[in-house]
Amino acid sequence: MLPVSFGLALLQTAEIAGAPLNIKLSWCLALSAVLFTIGVAGVLVQRNVIVLFMCVELMLNAVNLTLVAFSRFLGDITGQLFVFIVMTVAAAEAAVGLAIIISLFRNRETLNVDEADLLKL
Amino acid sequence: MDLVTQISQSIPAILFFATAALAVVAAFNVILQRNPIYSAIALIVVMMALAGVFLTLASPFIAAIQVIVYAGAIMVLFVFVIMLLNVRAEESITDKVKYLKFVAPALFIALLAEVGAIVGAIDAVAKPAISANTVADPSKVNGTVESIAQAMFTTYLLPFEATSVLILMAIVGSMLLAKRETPEEAKMAYDAARDYREQAD
């Protein structure tokens, strides 16, 4: 599906004969949506808590791409500042999350999320 | 305009496609690998590819801190924890639930079709409104260190300081969480809990 939609976008651009190919906002949004979807799929499919965490980072990256793209195409630097702050929060989240994973492993000897479900009804 | 000029001015778009394809392939690799260390390496590839995408979007500062903070600091932390915990490759959930193997690709293709439809709709509709598909004046938007620092330390000073406080809290919190209890501390906590239970009875 992805090559098809990108190919259609390319064909639309090529209709303007001889014009150079410029990056479009919709391409960035499509790439971001695909990466976010892959991240969600990973969270649903994987059972290893570290890989789940990496999939969350993947989703954060996809959102960052959206912010940078809008910052570029709407002519506003604020989007890139937002990305900077998202990265800082991601770093803090990674530090705390990995500390939780270490203490989970110390208490349970497992990284499988299905075996750490005490709060489940 | 001759072909050479056309191709040379299309180089950002070509780079965008190359790095975007690399990012998508590596992202699939992240979720399909069974060994977490291979997932981590694939995620590093995704982040480097996204740094390339940011470069084609005229954001060199974001591209640089993407490599330094994400691919450098955060992923080193991940790899460090994976190595520290000596994780073995675990069986996938699809081994236990057979039908997921067939349902998941179908759902994924449906989601991608929706993305394609939305992208088509954006290209069809959004042209006149704010000319969202044309590149804005490049001299106005360039993610250089200067333009970002200007905004960060004037308009957005308070969010910046709040982020610093957040980082400090994260440092303290992660040290507290990962600290191993000494036997004396564990005994003190156990005694305190026992005394509390006896008083409650």
Chai-1 contact restraints between the chains, C-beta under 6 A:
chainA,res_idxA,chainB,res_idxB,connection_type,confidence,min_distance_angstrom,max_distance_angstrom,comment,restraint_id
A,M1,B,L112,contact,1.0,0.0,6.0,A-B,restraint_1
A,M1,B,A113,contact,1.0,0.0,6.0,A-B,restraint_2
A,M1,B,G116,contact,1.0,0.0,6.0,A-B,restraint_3
A,S5,B,G116,contact,1.0,0.0,6.0,A-B,restraint_4
A,S5,B,V119,contact,1.0,0.0,6.0,A-B,restraint_5
A,G18,B,M1,contact,1.0,0.0,6.0,A-B,restraint_6
A,P20,B,Q6,contact,1.0,0.0,6.0,A-B,restraint_7
A,P20,B,Q9,contact,1.0,0.0,6.0,A-B,restraint_8
A,P20,B,S10,contact,1.0,0.0,6.0,A-B,restraint_9
A,L21,B,S10,contact,1.0,0.0,6.0,A-B,restraint_10
A,L21,B,A13,contact,1.0,0.0,6.0,A-B,restraint_11
A,N22,B,V135,contact,1.0,0.0,6.0,A-B,restraint_12
A,I23,B,P12,contact,1.0,0.0,6.0,A-B,restraint_13
A,I23,B,A13,contact,1.0,0.0,6.0,A-B,restraint_14
A,I23,B,F16,contact,1.0,0.0,6.0,A-B,restraint_15
A,K24,B,N133,contact,1.0,0.0,6.0,A-B,restraint_16
A,L25,B,A132,contact,1.0,0.0,6.0,A-B,restraint_17
A,L25,B,N133,contact,1.0,0.0,6.0,A-B,restraint_18
A,S26,B,V119,contact,1.0,0.0,6.0,A-B,restraint_19
A,S26,B,I122,contact,1.0,0.0,6.0,A-B,restraint_20
A,S26,B,D123,contact,1.0,0.0,6.0,A-B,restraint_21
A,A30,B,V115,contact,1.0,0.0,6.0,A-B,restraint_22
A,A30,B,V119,contact,1.0,0.0,6.0,A-B,restraint_23
A,L31,B,A20,contact,1.0,0.0,6.0,A-B,restraint_24
A,A33,B,V115,contact,1.0,0.0,6.0,A-B,restraint_25
A,V34,B,V24,contact,1.0,0.0,6.0,A-B,restraint_26
A,L35,B,A27,contact,1.0,0.0,6.0,A-B,restraint_27
A,T37,B,L111,contact,1.0,0.0,6.0,A-B,restraint_28
A,I38,B,A27,contact,1.0,0.0,6.0,A-B,restraint_29
A,A41,B,I31,contact,1.0,0.0,6.0,A-B,restraint_30
A,G42,B,I31,contact,1.0,0.0,6.0,A-B,restraint_31
A,R47,B,I93,contact,1.0,0.0,6.0,A-B,restraint_32
A,N48,B,P36,contact,1.0,0.0,6.0,A-B,restraint_33
A,N48,B,E90,contact,1.0,0.0,6.0,A-B,restraint_34
A,I50,B,P36,contact,1.0,0.0,6.0,A-B,restraint_35
A,I50,B,I82,contact,1.0,0.0,6.0,A-B,restraint_36
A,V51,B,P36,contact,1.0,0.0,6.0,A-B,restraint_37
A,V51,B,S39,contact,1.0,0.0,6.0,A-B,restraint_38
A,M54,B,S39,contact,1.0,0.0,6.0,A-B,restraint_39
A,M54,B,L43,contact,1.0,0.0,6.0,A-B,restraint_40
A,N61,B,L50,contact,1.0,0.0,6.0,A-B,restraint_41
A,V68,B,F54,contact,1.0,0.0,6.0,A-B,restraint_42
A,V68,B,L57,contact,1.0,0.0,6.0,A-B,restraint_43
A,V68,B,S59,contact,1.0,0.0,6.0,A-B,restraint_44
A,V68,B,I62,contact,1.0,0.0,6.0,A-B,restraint_45
A,R72,B,L57,contact,1.0,0.0,6.0,A-B,restraint_46
A,R72,B,V141,contact,1.0,0.0,6.0,A-B,restraint_47
A,F73,B,A132,contact,1.0,0.0,6.0,A-B,restraint_48
A,G75,B,A136,contact,1.0,0.0,6.0,A-B,restraint_49
A,G75,B,K140,contact,1.0,0.0,6.0,A-B,restraint_50
A,G75,B,V141,contact,1.0,0.0,6.0,A-B,restraint_51
A,I77,B,S147,contact,1.0,0.0,6.0,A-B,restraint_52
A,I77,B,A151,contact,1.0,0.0,6.0,A-B,restraint_53
A,Q80,B,S59,contact,1.0,0.0,6.0,A-B,restraint_54
A,Q80,B,I62,contact,1.0,0.0,6.0,A-B,restraint_55
A,Q80,B,G143,contact,1.0,0.0,6.0,A-B,restraint_56
A,Q80,B,I148,contact,1.0,0.0,6.0,A-B,restraint_57
A,L81,B,A151,contact,1.0,0.0,6.0,A-B,restraint_58
A,L81,B,M152,contact,1.0,0.0,6.0,A-B,restraint_59
A,L81,B,Y156,contact,1.0,0.0,6.0,A-B,restraint_60
A,V83,B,I62,contact,1.0,0.0,6.0,A-B,restraint_61
A,I85,B,T163,contact,1.0,0.0,6.0,A-B,restraint_62
A,M87,B,V69,contact,1.0,0.0,6.0,A-B,restraint_63
A,T88,B,T163,contact,1.0,0.0,6.0,A-B,restraint_64
A,A91,B,I74,contact,1.0,0.0,6.0,A-B,restraint_65
A,A92,B,L166,contact,1.0,0.0,6.0,A-B,restraint_66
A,A92,B,I167,contact,1.0,0.0,6.0,A-B,restraint_67
A,A92,B,A170,contact,1.0,0.0,6.0,A-B,restraint_68
A,A94,B,I74,contact,1.0,0.0,6.0,A-B,restraint_69
A,A94,B,L77,contact,1.0,0.0,6.0,A-B,restraint_70
A,A95,B,A170,contact,1.0,0.0,6.0,A-B,restraint_71
A,A95,B,S174,contact,1.0,0.0,6.0,A-B,restraint_72
A,V96,B,A170,contact,1.0,0.0,6.0,A-B,restraint_73
A,V96,B,G173,contact,1.0,0.0,6.0,A-B,restraint_74
A,V96,B,S174,contact,1.0,0.0,6.0,A-B,restraint_75
A,L98,B,L77,contact,1.0,0.0,6.0,A-B,restraint_76
A,L98,B,V81,contact,1.0,0.0,6.0,A-B,restraint_77
A,A99,B,S174,contact,1.0,0.0,6.0,A-B,restraint_78
A,A99,B,L177,contact,1.0,0.0,6.0,A-B,restraint_79
A,A99,B,A178,contact,1.0,0.0,6.0,A-B,restraint_80
A,I100,B,L177,contact,1.0,0.0,6.0,A-B,restraint_81
A,I102,B,A178,contact,1.0,0.0,6.0,A-B,restraint_82
A,S103,B,L177,contact,1.0,0.0,6.0,A-B,restraint_83
A,F105,B,L85,contact,1.0,0.0,6.0,A-B,restraint_84
A,L111,B,V87,contact,1.0,0.0,6.0,A-B,restraint_85
